């Protein structure tokens, strides 16, 4: 099938549908599919939850409920249809059984066990074109690709800053940077991750709750995870200790994990894990791996502050950067910056990022960035 000008348009719609599954499908990828007839989307589907039907199967079911003739439809799917028996039967067989004769694929499946779907469909006489919006579709499964090669969770680094790069007024002075729409977006995001991560400085300065307060959130709260070399006192007036100690994890040094402070925090119900450390700090990668394998955290949302953010970027642990930019300026040199703690001597030492997407959360702007 020849590449047509409308292929990217419909693949973008499949990609938008795929994002509805974020946070629910792990350790499977997010996948979206749309069925198109005569230039119109007539059905859609996405992988809604781990262990459930895949995007193609859901789209086919949607089309059948609407009485569509599937032989007249083109299927657009962000990821190569699977060709193996896992928790569900192969999607290739569902496509063939439905009589679909044209399939457009965003990107191939990086999992060799599930790959081969394109060749299976072609061998059965289905017209297949692949590589449409491939970069965007690969971004959709960046977490899945990481899980295939690394034991740690996928890290989303979220920051809200002013136009001059400040994430708060002066230390100790409260004040939200972003507007209400961006704040609601953050709580939806928290509802889909396993843990929310902050540094000890943010814990002491902001006394955060680190909970999801979205009105439609159901299920357990994300783990509140604090990275700090010095643990707080168990009687400190901190919200995490007073209200949710049983959902709070401290990642600290091995020596600090054996301290009296650690013992008292454990008595409150907190978890305390000691990690190896060197001159640059504690072994955060090991701590993140622990979150995945001990607590089932496939996605971790890091929310600052600036020192933790810079450390995650410099060590290659930030897989996706979500930067909310408020159209305001503080102009105060003493206000904390989005990224701080590094010493550089030239622009050659700057950390380069790739701009993946831009959206508005009026009055703010949301930049989605990835390592270049």
HELIX and SHEET records of a PDB file:
HELIX    1   1 UNK A    7  UNK A   18  1                                  12    
HELIX    2   2 UNK A   19  UNK A   21  5                                   3    
HELIX    3   3 UNK A   55  UNK A   65  1                                  11    
HELIX    4   4 UNK A   70  UNK A   72  5                                   3    
HELIX    5   5 UNK A   91  UNK A   98  1                                   8    
HELIX    6   6 UNK A  117  UNK A  123  1                                   7    
HELIX    7   7 UNK A  134  UNK A  140  1                                   7    
HELIX    8   8 UNK A  142  UNK A  149  1                                   8    
HELIX    9   9 UNK A  180  UNK A  190  1                                  11    
HELIX   10  10 UNK A  200  UNK A  206  1                                   7    
HELIX   11  11 UNK A  239  UNK A  243  1                                   5    
HELIX   12  12 UNK A  245  UNK A  247  5                                   3    
HELIX   13  13 UNK A  254  UNK A  257  1                                   4    
HELIX   14  14 UNK A  260  UNK A  268  1                                   9    
HELIX   15  15 UNK A  284  UNK A  295  1                                  12    
HELIX   16  16 UNK A  306  UNK A  314  1                                   9    
HELIX   17  17 UNK A  347  UNK A  349  5                                   3    
SHEET    1   A 5 UNK A  40  UNK A  46  0                                        
SHEET    2   A 5 UNK A  32  UNK A  37 -1                                        
SHEET    3   A 5 UNK A  74  UNK A  79 -1                                        
SHEET    4   A 5 UNK A 102  UNK A 107  1                                        
SHEET    5   A 5 UNK A 127  UNK A 130  1                                        
SHEET    1   B 9 UNK A 271  UNK A 275  0                                        
SHEET    2   B 9 UNK A 248  UNK A 253  1                                        
SHEET    3   B 9 UNK A 223  UNK A 227  1                                        
SHEET    4   B 9 UNK A 195  UNK A 199  1                                        
SHEET    5   B 9 UNK A 299  UNK A 302  1                                        
SHEET    6   B 9 UNK A 154  UNK A 162  1                                        
SHEET    7   B 9 UNK A 320  UNK A 326  1                                        
SHEET    8   B 9 UNK A 364  UNK A 371 -1                                        
SHEET    9   B 9 UNK A 353  UNK A 361 -1                                        
SHEET    1   C 2 UNK A 277  UNK A 278  0                                        
SHEET    2   C 2 UNK A 281  UNK A 282 -1                                        
END                                                                             
